[in-house]
Amino acid sequence: MNTSTEVEILLVEDNMNDAELTKRALSKNKILNTLIHLKDGASAIDFLFGKGEFEGRDISHKPKVILLDLKMPKVDGLEVLKVIKSDPLTKNIPVVVLTSSKENPDIEKSYELGANSYIVKPVDFDGFMKAVSEVGLYWLLHNQYPIK
């Protein structure tokens, strides 16, 4: 995994089928860009802060957007979101919660912790592809980032 270049999309998803569908939807619309896929919340935290297996990674290369599942092993998405939004180095990275949970407590907690968007994964293939494509288009092509 090449983590030395700029990362545009950080996908944190433990379900390999959903991860592949996400990659496929972004690729189909030519917005795959530089995507790193991590399978659990602990790896996401390590990646963002250059710890563990990502020791020595240049943490100045921040993702333009993080697509974050909630229900994951090791560290769940809400805890990852809390860590991201409570640290000055990462708090401005847009986080889109992309999850199967329609539970109102999950939605409320995600926004309380600083999520920029909350999207329930559509269960049908076409709906899933469309939702991910729209997310990618918005956050990578339409959203404006401050100049560093």
N, C-alpha and C positions, 0 to 999 in steps of 0.2 A: 504494500500500500504506500503510495507516494504521498506523504503528508508535508512535504517541504514547500509545495506551491500553494498559491492562494486557494482557499476552499470557498466555494460559493454556496453550496448546499451541504449541510450536515444532516443526514437522515439517521435518526435514532429509532430503530424498529427491530423488535425481536422476531416478528413473524416474517419468515423468508418469502412467503407468497406475496404478502403486502409490500415488502421491500422491492421485490422484482417488478410488481405491477407499478409501483411508484417510479422506479427507474425507467420502465418502458413508456409510461405516460409522458415523462419529461423528455426522454429521448425522441419520442414520436413528434413532439412539438419543437425539437431542436433547442431545448432549454436544459439539457442534462448538465452542461457546463462541467465544472469540477465538483463532483459529488463524492463525499465520503460516507459510507454506510457503517454504522456501529450497531451491535446487536443488544446492548444493554446500557442502562444508565450509568453504571460505574465507568465503563469505557468512555462514555461521552464526557464525563467530568474530567477523567484523566486526559483525554484529547484536548479539551478546551484549556486546561491549565498546564499542559506539558508534563504530566506525571506518569508513573507506571510505565507501561509499554511505549508511551509517547514522550518519555523523558528526553529532553533536548530539542523537542519540536519547537519551531519558532512560533510562539503564541501570538505574535503580532499579526499573523495570518488568520484572521477571524472569519467565520462563515458570514455570508450575507444574510442567510436565513437558516434557522434550524427547524426541521420537521420532526416533531417529538411525539412518540406514542406514550400513553400513560401507563398501561399495564405491562410492565417488563420485569424480568428477574434482576436480582442483585440490588439495584436502586431504581425505584419506580419513577415515572415521568414527573410527578408532582415534586418529588425531592430534587430532581435534576433542574426543574424550572426554578425552584426556590434558590438553589445554588447559583444558577446563571444570573438571575435578576437581583441577587443580593451582593454581587461582586462588581466593583467599579470597572474591572477589565472586560466584563462580559454583559453587563446589564443593558447595553444598548443594542445588542444583537436581537433582531426580531425572532420570536419563537412562535411557530404555528403548531398548536396541538392538533395532531391528526390521529384520531383514535376511534375505536368502536363504541366507546362509552357515551351513552346519551343521558347518563345520570346527572341531574341538576347539581348535586353536591360537587361532582368532578368539574363541571362547567364553572360554577361559582368559585371554587378554590383555584382553578387555573387562572381566572381573571384576577383574583385577589393577589396571586403570586406574580402577576405581570405578563401573562400570555398576551400576545398581540392579536391572536386569532384562535378560534376553537372550531374545528371542523370534524363532524362525525363522518367516518369513512362510509361511503355508500356501499351497500352489500352487492349490488350488481356491477358487473365488469365495466359497462359503458359509463355508468355514473361515477365509479371510482376513477376511471381514466380522465373523465372530464373535470372532476373536482381537483385532482392533482395537477392537471395541466393549467387550470385557472390559477391555482395557488402559485405555481412556478412562474407563470406569466406576470402576475401581479408583483410578487416580491423581487423578482430578478430584472424585469423589464420596465415596470411602471413606477414602482416605489423609488423615491429619491433618498440617497444616503448622503450624510454630510461629507464634505471634502476634507481629507486629512492632511 
